[in-house]
Amino acid sequence: MKLIKSLIIVLFLSLNLNAQTSENPWAIAVGADLINLQGDDVNSGLNFGAPALSLSRYLTSGLSVGVRYGLGAAEPQDNVDRDYSYLDGVLRFNFSEENTIPYLFGGYGLSRFADGMDKEGMFPSGESGRTIFGGIGVDIPISDQVNINVSTSYRGTQETNDSYNHLQHIIGLSYNFGAGDADGDGVSDKKDECPDVPGLKEFNGCPDTDGDGIPDKDDKCPEEAGSKELQGCPDSDGDGVADADDACPNEAGSVEMNGCPDSDGDGVADNMDRCPDVAGDAANGGCPFTDSDGDGVPDKDDNCPNEVGTASNNGCPDEPTDLVSFINGENSRILFGASSSKLDSSDMEKIDKLKSLLDQYPTSSISIEGHASSDGSEAYNQKLSERRADAVKAALIEKGISEDRLSTVGYGENKPIESNGTAKGRSMNRRVQINRSTQINLMQK
C-alpha cells in the first residue's frame, strides 16, 4: 500500500512534465507489476510486485530500445513462496507519436524465481531461466512529458526446473526527456525555429519584439509595430506604402509615386516637382515648358515659336490649302462697273466664302489689291482702285475679320490683265483680284 500511495503522489506532482518520441528520446519508467504463472502444476493467481523500472532510448521511425528490471513475489505452489525478479533487453515499436500511443514490444532476458536459499551469483542458473517475451502496451499522456503506461506480455522461459512461463502486466508512470531548450523559452530546440533567442510558443520559439503578432524572423520592422500586409512595418499616413519605403511617410500618396502625392497629376511626385500645383513635364522638373505663342507646343519643339500653329505641324500654322485653292481660282476676282466701287450680291457671296476660309485659317492674313481701267485720268483711276480695295476690306471687317489681318493697295490703271482698247478688256480690268506671293494675299485689281 505504501508503494501505491507513492505512485499516486508521483502522478500528481508530475502534471507539468509527452510520450517517448523523437522530441523526447529518453524515457524512464517506474511502476508495479502483476504476474500470472502458467502451467498445470502451478497456482494461477495474480502475484503483485514492485518496483518495475526501465530506461529506454527512442531511435527512429517509432523504434525504441531499452532495459528493464523488476522485483516481486510468486507462489508457484501452495505454501511455496519465491522471490521474483527479472532483467530484460527490450525492443519497442510505437504506432504513432500523437496523443495516446499504442505500441508493441518484445525482447530477451532472465527471469528468476528464488526460494530463499543462498546461492552464488546474481542470477544462479538453477533459479534463473532465459526468457523470450512479447506483448502490447499503451502510453496515455497526462502532461507534456509524463504518461501513464500500461502493458501486458507473455514471458516464456527455456528452463523448466525452477522457472515458469508467465503473463506479466505492468502499470506505472513514464517520464520522457532529452529534448534541449538552449534559450529556455519552453520550446524544445527541435521545435524551436529560433533556438538561440527566447521566444513564444505560438511562434515556435521565436520572439515578437514589437508585439504586432508577426514574429521577428518574418518582420521587416521588428522593433516597430506594423501590419501583416506590410510584413510587420508601420504605415503612418495609411497610403499602403510602409514608412521604411515611403519617400513621404507623413503625407498620403500612391505606390507609383513611392508614397508621395502628385497634386497636379503630371506624373511627377510633389517632393520632386518644382511646380507641384501646375502640370508640367518630368524633363523640366515638373514645370511646364515655355510656349511663347500659346499654341500648346512648347518652344523647344515649336518650329514657329512666335507664330500660333498646330501640334501636327510642329507648332507652325497649317498650310491653308483651301484658302490657296480659292486664291488661285476664278472666285478670287471681283469685277466692278465703270467708275464704281459698289459690291453686288454675287460679290458678297465670294466675300462670304473668303470670310469662312479666313476663319478656318486664323493665322493667315491677306492683301487686297485694287485695279482700274484706263478710262479717265490716271489720278482718278488711282483713287478709284483704292476705293475698290477699301470696299472689300470693309465688307470683311463687317463680317468679323480682324483689320490687322487685312492690307489694301491700289494700282490704278497700271496693271491691266486685258487690253484697254476694247470694251471687254476694260471691263476685266475694273477689278479686285487675289494674287499669291510670299504669303497669302487677296489682291485687289
Sequence and secondary structure as in RCSB ss.txt:
>XXXX:A:sequence
MKLIKSLIIVLFLSLNLNAQTSENPWAIAVGADLINLQGDDVNSGLNFGAPALSLSRYLTSGLSVGVRYGLGAAE
PQDNVDRDYSYLDGVLRFNFSEENTIPYLFGGYGLSRFADGMDKEGMFPSGESGRTIFGGIGVDIPISDQVNINV
STSYRGTQETNDSYNHLQHIIGLSYNFGAGDADGDGVSDKKDECPDVPGLKEFNGCPDTDGDGIPDKDDKCPEEA
GSKELQGCPDSDGDGVADADDACPNEAGSVEMNGCPDSDGDGVADNMDRCPDVAGDAANGGCPFTDSDGDGVPDK
DDNCPNEVGTASNNGCPDEPTDLVSFINGENSRILFGASSSKLDSSDMEKIDKLKSLLDQYPTSSISIEGHASSD
GSEAYNQKLSERRADAVKAALIEKGISEDRLSTVGYGENKPIESNGTAKGRSMNRRVQINRSTQINLMQK
>XXXX:A:secstr
 HHHHHHHHHHHHTTT   SSSSS EEEEEEEEEEEE STTS  SEEEEEEEEEEEEEEETTEEEEEEEEEEEEE
EETTEEEEEEEEEEEEEEES SSSSEEEEEEEEEEEEEE S   SSSS TTTEEEEEEEEEEEEEESSSSEEEEE
EEEEEEES  SS   EEEEEEEEEEEE    TT SSS TTT SSTTS  BGGGTTB  TT SSS GGG SSTTS 
 BTTTTTB  TT SSS GGG SSTTS   TTTTT   TT SSS GGG SSTTS  BGGGTTB    TT SSS GG
G SSTTS   GGGTTS    HHHHHHHTSGGG EE  TT     HHHHHHHHHHHHHHHHSTT  EEEEE   SS
S HHHHHHHHHHHHHHHHHHHHHTT  GGGEEEEE TTSS SS TTSHHHHHHHSEEE  BSSSB     
